[in-house]
């Protein structure tokens, strides 16, 4: 069994897609709003029995791997690798890019061990951590380390790896120890692999307080949340998103293990999809300075995608505290109280936007029009980032009441395609896809194939070639367009007993034959009208009429 098949065997498609789409069970299928196009009426359908999805609106379809590739915009190899890692399967192959990636991961792992060993003998770094009240247990949990400001790291790694490889992983820059003299934070991806590092300055002459690994094949700030590999196991109820490494570490040390941190970036679409795998509720706890507030204002894409809240410390002397300093100053219990008093994200958004334009204490209609217009546009921009039309309408309604103005709602919902009309031929193929042995009820298959247009005829002929293989295997051998049509048609008919399928199938065949006989009769009547003395035509007409009558009586 290959790796892709093993993944499909282990992942239930309904459970997996439910991470991204709210599905509702209808009959034997699960239905929701398609994540690949805008729609009002759910047309996205997931079939649990055969483990596939199909959207009747945009035509997207496939299995669990196809869905993951599409939703995360991944190539097949990358999708397989990520899913294998999630399932704990061996994703190693002979693929050169995978081999190279594994080497870079090994370099990071070895460097982390080096930093951890050096921390044990660094009074400077240990005293700094003691001052920050980070326990030895927490240091080990987050694998904190120290990188001496010398060539020892380079000498150590060059025993096994080339300078080119060290540059590719971003641990050095042209033999220069870029993290020298810094406290080291290994950065893990969601699977717990070390993909990069952050270094915190410990000397006054170091210009940047923090530096990160450059963007590499392993490390991208848009795909990583610091501490998420540890937080995801505790994030069922909610996730806390902070700004700083020590904020995240502090909360974990104090028992709030559902915390992670951004690394100087806004939440990306990738971040949101990552979070939604584990929870739908998120608390922002960014710094309460202007930069922190602006960062939260830029994360408006969480509206409509996550149940979002903002923690704002509301004690008189806590205006400039971050999570780390707040907990040290007040206690974790006081922090939990702030958590309970968090504002919903949209209320926070409105309040800050109105404050930005000095409108919070004034009647909007008596304020400067330019300020009111700017505030309204800012709120509209936030709401228009929401994909779900129902959630968007609710937020618009709330904004209208707040502003006492008639905000014009954009309608990003594309014109929905008219419902497709299905013929008897579509239903016949649907039954054959579910039960290929129904082909035995068709006497002359070659002649019967003439009833179909090109797309359906090709599927029908392929079914006649081999009716022993499963639906999954049959579809896997088709081109994308034909496979999509098969998924669509499979969902066209309800799940029925064998006798019900047989009865309905025979009725469809008879109905098609009746239509053909009626057309023949019309043809003969026209020809007889042209040539009333032609007895041969009259006989053919009588035979066709009798055959039609027999079929109607069956």
C-alpha positions as CSV (number, residue, x, y, z in Angstrom):
1,X,0.0,0.0,0.0
2,X,1.4,3.4,-1.0
3,X,1.6,6.4,1.4
4,X,-1.3,8.3,-0.2
5,X,-3.6,5.3,0.2
6,X,-2.5,4.8,3.8
7,X,-3.4,8.5,4.5
8,X,-6.8,8.1,2.9
9,X,-7.4,5.0,4.9
10,X,-6.6,6.7,8.2
11,X,-8.3,10.1,7.6
12,X,-12.1,10.3,7.6
13,X,-13.0,12.9,5.0
14,X,-16.0,14.2,6.9
15,X,-13.9,14.8,10.1
16,X,-11.1,16.3,8.1
17,X,-13.2,18.7,6.0
18,X,-15.1,19.7,9.1
19,X,-11.9,21.5,10.2
20,X,-12.5,24.0,7.4
21,X,-16.2,23.8,6.6
22,X,-19.3,23.6,8.8
23,X,-21.0,20.4,7.6
24,X,-24.6,19.3,8.3
25,X,-25.8,15.8,7.8
26,X,-28.6,15.6,5.2
27,X,-29.6,12.0,4.3
28,X,-26.5,9.9,3.8
29,X,-24.3,12.9,2.9
30,X,-22.9,16.0,4.6
31,X,-23.5,19.5,3.1
32,X,-22.1,22.9,3.7
33,X,-21.1,26.2,2.0
34,X,-18.3,25.6,-0.5
35,X,-14.9,27.0,0.6
36,X,-13.8,27.4,-3.0
37,X,-16.4,29.8,-4.2
38,X,-19.0,32.2,-2.7
39,X,-22.5,30.9,-2.5
40,X,-25.7,31.5,-0.5
41,X,-27.1,28.0,-0.7
42,X,-24.9,25.1,0.4
43,X,-23.9,23.0,-2.6
44,X,-20.7,21.5,-1.2
45,X,-21.4,17.8,-0.5
46,X,-19.3,15.2,1.2
47,X,-19.9,11.5,0.9
48,X,-18.7,9.5,3.9
49,X,-19.3,6.1,2.5
50,X,-17.1,6.6,-0.6
51,X,-14.9,9.3,1.0
52,X,-15.1,12.1,-1.6
53,X,-16.5,15.6,-1.9
54,X,-18.2,17.4,-4.7
55,X,-19.5,20.9,-5.1
56,X,-22.5,21.2,-7.4
57,X,-21.8,25.0,-7.7
58,X,-18.2,25.2,-8.9
59,X,-17.5,21.6,-9.8
60,X,-14.6,21.1,-7.4
61,X,-14.3,17.4,-6.3
62,X,-12.0,14.8,-5.1
63,X,-10.8,12.9,-2.1
64,X,-9.3,14.0,1.2
65,X,-5.8,14.7,-0.3
66,X,-7.3,16.6,-3.2
67,X,-9.3,18.8,-0.7
68,X,-6.2,19.5,1.4
69,X,-4.1,20.4,-1.7
70,X,-6.8,22.8,-2.9
71,X,-7.6,24.4,0.5
72,X,-4.0,24.9,1.5
73,X,-2.7,25.6,-2.1
74,X,-0.2,22.8,-1.9
75,X,1.5,20.5,-4.5
76,X,0.8,16.8,-4.1
77,X,4.2,15.9,-2.6
78,X,3.9,18.7,0.0
79,X,0.3,17.7,0.9
80,X,1.3,14.0,1.3
81,X,4.3,15.0,3.5
82,X,2.2,17.2,5.8
83,X,-0.6,14.7,6.2
84,X,1.9,11.9,6.8
85,X,3.6,14.0,9.5
86,X,0.2,14.7,11.2
87,X,-0.6,10.9,11.2
88,X,2.9,9.9,12.4
89,X,3.7,8.1,9.2
90,X,7.1,7.9,7.6
91,X,7.1,10.5,4.9
92,X,10.7,9.9,3.8
93,X,11.1,9.1,0.1
94,X,13.9,9.1,-2.4
95,X,12.7,12.5,-3.6
96,X,15.7,14.9,-3.6
97,X,13.9,17.8,-2.2
98,X,12.7,15.7,0.8
99,X,16.2,14.5,1.4
100,X,17.5,18.0,1.4
101,X,14.8,19.2,3.7
102,X,15.6,16.3,6.1
103,X,19.3,17.4,6.2
104,X,18.3,21.0,7.0
105,X,16.0,19.7,9.8
106,X,18.9,17.6,11.2
107,X,21.2,20.7,11.2
108,X,18.6,22.7,13.2
109,X,18.1,19.8,15.7
110,X,21.9,19.4,16.2
111,X,22.3,23.2,16.6
112,X,19.5,23.2,19.2
113,X,21.4,20.5,21.2
114,X,24.5,22.6,20.9
115,X,22.8,25.7,22.2
116,X,21.2,23.8,25.1
117,X,24.6,22.5,26.2
118,X,26.2,25.9,26.0
119,X,23.4,27.4,28.1
120,X,24.4,25.2,31.1
121,X,27.8,27.0,31.2
122,X,26.6,30.5,30.4
123,X,26.3,32.6,33.6
124,X,25.1,35.5,31.5
125,X,22.2,33.7,29.9
126,X,21.3,31.8,33.0
127,X,21.2,34.9,35.1
128,X,19.1,36.6,32.5
129,X,16.6,33.7,32.6
130,X,16.6,33.8,36.4
131,X,15.8,37.5,36.3
132,X,12.9,36.8,33.9
133,X,11.8,34.0,36.3
134,X,11.9,31.2,33.8
135,X,12.3,27.9,35.5
136,X,14.7,25.2,34.5
137,X,11.8,23.0,33.7
138,X,10.4,25.6,31.3
139,X,13.8,26.2,29.8
140,X,13.9,22.5,28.9
141,X,10.3,22.4,27.6
142,X,11.0,25.2,25.2
143,X,14.6,23.9,24.5
144,X,16.1,27.4,25.3
145,X,19.8,27.7,24.7
146,X,22.7,30.1,24.3
147,X,24.9,30.7,21.3
148,X,28.5,31.9,22.2
149,X,29.8,34.9,20.3
150,X,32.7,32.9,18.7
151,X,33.3,30.3,16.0
152,X,32.4,27.3,18.2
153,X,29.0,26.7,16.5
154,X,30.5,26.8,13.1
155,X,33.4,24.5,14.1
156,X,30.9,22.1,15.6
157,X,28.5,21.9,12.6
158,X,31.2,21.8,9.9
159,X,32.3,18.4,11.3
160,X,29.2,17.0,9.6
161,X,27.8,19.5,7.2
162,X,29.0,21.9,4.5
163,X,29.0,25.7,4.8
164,X,26.5,25.8,1.9
165,X,24.0,23.7,3.9
166,X,24.5,25.9,7.0
167,X,23.8,28.9,4.9
168,X,20.7,27.3,3.4
169,X,19.2,26.6,6.8
170,X,20.0,30.1,7.9
171,X,22.0,29.2,11.0
172,X,25.0,31.3,9.7
173,X,25.6,33.8,6.9
174,X,28.7,33.2,4.8
175,X,30.6,31.7,7.8
176,X,29.4,34.6,10.1
177,X,27.7,33.6,13.3
178,X,24.6,35.8,13.0
179,X,23.1,34.6,16.3
180,X,26.4,35.0,18.3
181,X,26.0,36.1,21.9
182,X,22.2,35.6,22.0
183,X,19.7,33.6,24.0
184,X,18.3,31.1,21.5
185,X,14.6,30.1,21.0
186,X,14.2,27.2,18.7
187,X,11.0,27.6,16.6
188,X,9.0,24.6,15.9
189,X,6.3,24.0,13.2
190,X,2.9,22.5,14.1
191,X,4.5,19.0,13.9
192,X,7.2,19.8,16.5
193,X,10.1,20.0,14.0
194,X,12.7,22.7,14.6
195,X,12.4,24.9,11.4
196,X,14.3,28.0,12.6
197,X,15.5,30.1,15.6
198,X,15.0,33.4,17.3
199,X,17.9,35.1,19.1
200,X,17.4,37.6,22.0
201,X,20.2,40.1,22.6
202,X,22.1,39.8,25.9
203,X,24.7,42.5,25.3
204,X,24.1,46.3,25.1
205,X,26.1,46.6,21.9
206,X,23.8,44.3,20.0
207,X,21.6,46.5,17.9
208,X,18.5,44.4,17.3
209,X,16.8,43.0,20.4
210,X,15.5,40.0,18.5
211,X,16.5,38.5,15.2
212,X,14.9,35.5,13.4
213,X,16.1,32.9,10.9
214,X,15.7,34.2,7.4
215,X,13.0,32.9,5.2
216,X,14.1,29.4,4.1
217,X,12.5,26.3,2.6
218,X,11.7,25.3,6.2
219,X,10.9,28.6,7.9
220,X,8.2,31.2,7.0
221,X,6.7,33.6,9.5
222,X,3.4,33.3,7.6
223,X,3.1,29.6,8.4
224,X,4.5,29.5,11.9
225,X,3.1,30.4,15.3
226,X,5.6,30.2,18.1
227,X,4.6,27.5,20.7
228,X,1.7,26.3,18.6
229,X,3.1,22.7,18.5
230,X,2.6,22.6,22.3
231,X,-0.5,24.7,22.5
232,X,-2.6,22.7,20.0
233,X,-3.1,19.9,22.4
234,X,-4.7,22.3,25.0
235,X,-6.6,24.5,22.5
236,X,-9.9,22.6,22.4
237,X,-11.8,25.4,24.2
238,X,-9.7,28.4,23.0
239,X,-6.3,29.6,21.9
240,X,-4.5,32.7,23.2
241,X,-2.3,34.5,20.7
242,X,0.4,36.8,22.0
243,X,3.1,38.9,20.4
244,X,6.3,37.9,22.3
245,X,8.2,34.7,22.9
246,X,8.3,35.3,26.7
247,X,4.6,36.1,26.7
248,X,3.9,32.6,25.3
249,X,6.5,31.0,27.6
250,X,5.1,32.8,30.7
251,X,1.6,31.6,30.1
252,X,2.7,28.0,29.6
253,X,4.8,28.1,32.7
254,X,1.8,29.3,34.7
255,X,-0.5,26.6,33.4
256,X,-2.2,28.3,30.5
257,X,-0.8,26.0,27.9
258,X,-3.2,27.1,25.1
259,X,-0.9,30.0,24.3
260,X,1.1,30.8,21.2
261,X,2.7,33.9,19.6
262,X,3.0,35.6,16.3
263,X,6.5,36.6,15.2
264,X,6.0,40.2,14.1
265,X,3.4,39.4,11.5
266,X,-0.4,39.6,11.2
267,X,-2.4,36.4,11.2
268,X,-2.2,35.0,7.7
269,X,-4.9,32.8,6.0
270,X,-2.6,29.9,6.7
271,X,-2.5,30.7,10.4
272,X,-6.3,30.9,10.6
273,X,-6.7,27.6,8.8
274,X,-4.1,26.1,11.1
275,X,-5.9,27.4,14.2
276,X,-9.3,26.2,13.0
277,X,-8.0,22.6,12.9
278,X,-8.0,22.7,16.7
279,X,-10.4,25.4,17.9
280,X,-12.8,28.0,16.7
281,X,-12.2,30.4,19.6
282,X,-9.3,32.8,19.8
283,X,-8.1,35.5,22.3
284,X,-5.8,38.2,21.1
285,X,-3.4,39.5,23.8
286,X,-1.1,41.9,21.9
287,X,0.8,44.7,23.6
288,X,-1.5,47.6,24.4
289,X,0.8,50.2,22.8
290,X,-0.1,51.7,19.4
291,X,1.8,49.1,17.5
292,X,-0.1,46.3,19.3
293,X,-3.5,47.9,18.7
294,X,-2.7,48.5,15.0
295,X,-1.6,44.8,14.7
296,X,-5.0,43.7,16.1
297,X,-6.8,46.1,13.7
298,X,-5.1,44.5,10.8
299,X,-6.3,41.0,11.7
300,X,-9.8,41.6,10.6
301,X,-9.8,38.4,8.6
302,X,-10.7,36.6,11.8
303,X,-14.2,38.1,11.6
304,X,-16.6,35.4,10.4
305,X,-13.9,32.7,10.6
306,X,-13.2,32.5,14.3
307,X,-15.0,33.4,17.5
308,X,-12.5,36.2,18.4
309,X,-11.9,38.2,21.5
310,X,-9.4,40.8,22.7
311,X,-7.8,40.9,26.2
312,X,-7.2,44.4,27.3
313,X,-5.8,44.9,30.8
314,X,-8.2,47.2,32.5
315,X,-6.4,47.9,35.8
316,X,-5.4,51.6,36.3
317,X,-1.7,51.0,36.3
318,X,-1.6,48.2,33.8
319,X,-1.9,50.2,30.6
320,X,1.6,49.2,29.3
321,X,1.7,45.6,30.5
322,X,2.2,42.6,28.2
323,X,1.1,39.1,29.3
324,X,4.5,38.3,30.7
325,X,4.9,41.4,32.8
326,X,1.2,41.4,33.8
327,X,1.4,37.9,35.2
328,X,4.6,38.6,37.1
329,X,3.2,41.8,38.5
330,X,-0.3,40.6,39.4
331,X,-0.7,36.8,39.2
332,X,-2.0,34.2,36.8
333,X,-5.4,34.3,38.6
334,X,-5.7,38.0,37.8
335,X,-4.8,37.3,34.2
336,X,-7.6,34.7,34.0
337,X,-10.0,37.4,35.2
338,X,-8.9,39.6,32.3
339,X,-9.5,36.6,30.0
340,X,-13.1,36.3,31.3
341,X,-13.6,40.1,30.7
342,X,-12.3,40.1,27.1
343,X,-14.2,42.1,24.5
344,X,-15.5,40.5,21.4
345,X,-13.3,41.4,18.5
346,X,-15.8,43.4,16.5
347,X,-16.6,45.6,19.5
348,X,-12.9,46.2,20.1
349,X,-12.5,47.0,16.4
350,X,-15.3,49.6,16.4
351,X,-14.1,51.2,19.6
352,X,-10.6,51.6,18.3
353,X,-11.6,52.9,14.9
354,X,-13.9,55.5,16.4
355,X,-11.2,56.5,18.9
356,X,-8.8,56.9,16.0
357,X,-11.0,59.5,14.4
358,X,-12.0,61.1,17.7
359,X,-15.6,60.1,17.4
360,X,-16.2,58.0,20.5
361,X,-17.6,60.9,22.6
362,X,-19.4,62.8,19.9
363,X,-22.5,62.3,17.8
364,X,-21.4,61.1,14.5
365,X,-23.7,63.3,12.5
366,X,-22.3,66.4,14.2
367,X,-18.7,65.4,13.6
368,X,-16.5,66.3,10.6
369,X,-17.7,64.4,7.6
370,X,-14.2,63.4,6.6
371,X,-13.6,61.7,10.0
372,X,-17.0,59.9,9.9
373,X,-16.3,58.8,6.3
374,X,-12.9,57.4,7.2
375,X,-14.3,55.6,10.2
376,X,-17.1,54.1,8.2
377,X,-14.8,53.0,5.4
378,X,-12.5,51.3,8.0
379,X,-15.3,49.4,9.5
380,X,-16.7,48.5,6.1
381,X,-13.3,47.2,5.0
382,X,-13.2,44.9,8.0
383,X,-16.7,43.5,7.5
384,X,-16.2,43.1,3.8
385,X,-13.3,40.7,4.6
386,X,-15.8,38.2,5.9
387,X,-16.7,35.4,3.4
388,X,-19.8,33.9,5.1
389,X,-22.8,36.0,3.9
390,X,-24.9,35.5,7.0
391,X,-22.2,36.5,9.4
392,X,-21.4,39.5,7.2
393,X,-25.0,40.7,7.2
394,X,-25.2,40.4,11.0
395,X,-22.1,42.6,11.4
396,X,-23.5,45.1,8.9
397,X,-26.7,45.3,10.9
398,X,-24.7,45.9,14.1
399,X,-22.6,48.6,12.4
400,X,-25.7,50.4,11.1
401,X,-27.1,50.6,14.6
402,X,-23.8,51.8,16.0
403,X,-23.3,54.5,13.4
404,X,-27.0,55.3,12.9
405,X,-26.3,55.4,9.2
406,X,-27.4,53.3,6.2
407,X,-24.2,51.5,5.3
408,X,-24.3,50.1,1.8
409,X,-23.3,46.4,1.9
410,X,-21.1,45.1,-0.8
411,X,-22.4,41.9,-2.3
412,X,-19.3,39.8,-3.1
413,X,-21.5,36.8,-3.7
414,X,-21.1,35.8,-7.3
415,X,-24.1,35.1,-9.4
416,X,-25.0,31.5,-8.6
417,X,-25.2,29.1,-11.5
418,X,-28.7,28.0,-12.3
419,X,-29.5,24.5,-11.1
420,X,-28.3,21.9,-13.6
421,X,-31.1,19.9,-15.3
422,X,-30.4,16.2,-15.2
423,X,-31.7,13.7,-17.8
424,X,-32.5,10.1,-17.6
425,X,-29.1,9.3,-18.9
426,X,-27.5,11.1,-16.0
427,X,-29.5,8.9,-13.6
428,X,-28.6,5.8,-15.4
429,X,-24.9,6.5,-15.1
430,X,-25.5,7.3,-11.4
431,X,-27.0,3.9,-10.8
432,X,-24.2,2.2,-12.7
433,X,-21.5,4.0,-10.7
434,X,-23.1,2.7,-7.5
435,X,-23.7,-0.8,-8.9
436,X,-21.8,-1.7,-12.1
437,X,-23.4,-5.1,-12.1
438,X,-26.6,-3.4,-13.3
439,X,-24.9,-3.5,-16.7
440,X,-26.0,-7.1,-17.0
441,X,-29.6,-5.8,-17.6
442,X,-28.5,-4.0,-20.8
443,X,-28.5,-6.5,-23.7
444,X,-26.6,-4.6,-26.4
445,X,-24.2,-2.3,-24.6
446,X,-22.6,-1.0,-27.8
447,X,-26.0,0.0,-29.2
448,X,-27.1,1.5,-25.8
449,X,-24.0,3.7,-25.6
450,X,-25.4,5.6,-28.6
451,X,-28.0,7.1,-26.2
452,X,-25.3,9.2,-24.4
453,X,-23.4,12.3,-25.4
454,X,-19.6,12.2,-25.5
455,X,-18.9,12.7,-21.7
456,X,-21.5,10.2,-20.5
457,X,-20.6,7.8,-23.4
458,X,-17.0,7.7,-22.3
459,X,-17.9,6.9,-18.7
460,X,-20.4,4.3,-19.8
461,X,-17.9,2.5,-22.1
462,X,-15.2,2.5,-19.4
463,X,-17.7,0.9,-17.0
464,X,-18.4,-1.8,-19.5
465,X,-14.7,-2.6,-19.8
466,X,-14.4,-3.6,-16.1
467,X,-17.3,-3.8,-13.7
468,X,-15.3,-5.6,-11.0
469,X,-13.3,-2.6,-9.7
470,X,-14.5,-0.3,-6.9
471,X,-15.9,3.2,-7.5
472,X,-12.7,4.7,-5.9
473,X,-10.4,2.8,-8.2
474,X,-12.6,3.5,-11.2
475,X,-12.5,7.3,-10.6
476,X,-8.8,7.3,-9.9
477,X,-8.2,6.2,-13.5
478,X,-10.2,9.0,-15.1
479,X,-9.2,12.5,-16.2
480,X,-10.1,15.4,-13.8
481,X,-13.2,16.4,-15.8
482,X,-14.6,12.9,-16.0
483,X,-13.8,12.2,-12.4
484,X,-15.6,15.3,-11.3
485,X,-18.7,14.3,-13.3
486,X,-18.6,10.9,-11.7
487,X,-18.6,12.3,-8.2
488,X,-21.5,14.6,-9.2
489,X,-23.5,11.8,-10.6
490,X,-22.8,9.4,-7.8
491,X,-24.5,11.9,-5.5
492,X,-27.5,12.3,-7.8
493,X,-29.4,9.2,-6.6
494,X,-30.2,8.3,-3.1
495,X,-28.9,5.3,-1.2
496,X,-31.3,2.4,-2.0
497,X,-31.6,-1.3,-1.6
498,X,-30.4,-3.6,-4.4
499,X,-34.0,-4.3,-5.4
500,X,-34.9,-0.6,-5.4
501,X,-31.9,0.2,-7.6
502,X,-32.7,-2.5,-10.0
503,X,-36.4,-1.5,-10.3
504,X,-35.5,2.2,-10.8
505,X,-32.8,1.3,-13.2
506,X,-35.0,-0.8,-15.4
507,X,-37.7,1.9,-15.4
508,X,-35.1,4.4,-16.7
509,X,-34.0,2.0,-19.5
510,X,-37.6,1.4,-20.5
511,X,-38.3,5.1,-20.4
512,X,-35.4,5.8,-22.8
513,X,-36.5,3.0,-25.1
514,X,-40.1,4.4,-25.1
515,X,-38.8,7.8,-26.1
516,X,-36.8,6.2,-29.0
517,X,-39.9,4.2,-30.1
518,X,-42.0,7.4,-30.1
519,X,-39.5,9.2,-32.2
520,X,-39.5,6.3,-34.6
521,X,-43.3,6.3,-34.8
522,X,-43.3,10.1,-35.6
523,X,-40.7,9.5,-38.3
524,X,-42.7,6.6,-39.9
525,X,-45.9,8.7,-39.8
526,X,-44.2,11.6,-41.7
527,X,-42.9,9.2,-44.3
528,X,-46.3,7.5,-44.7
529,X,-47.9,10.9,-45.2
530,X,-45.5,11.4,-48.1
531,X,-46.0,7.9,-49.5
532,X,-49.4,6.5,-48.4
533,X,-49.1,3.4,-50.6
534,X,-45.9,2.2,-48.9
535,X,-46.9,-1.0,-47.1
536,X,-43.4,-1.6,-45.7
537,X,-43.5,1.7,-43.8
538,X,-46.9,0.9,-42.5
539,X,-45.7,-2.5,-41.2
540,X,-42.7,-0.9,-39.5
541,X,-45.0,1.6,-37.9
542,X,-47.3,-1.2,-36.6
543,X,-44.4,-3.2,-35.2
544,X,-43.0,-0.1,-33.4
545,X,-46.4,0.7,-32.0
546,X,-46.9,-2.8,-30.7
547,X,-43.4,-2.8,-29.1
548,X,-44.2,0.6,-27.5
549,X,-47.4,-0.8,-26.0
550,X,-45.7,-3.8,-24.6
551,X,-43.1,-1.6,-22.9
552,X,-45.8,0.6,-21.4
553,X,-47.5,-2.4,-20.0
554,X,-44.4,-3.8,-18.3
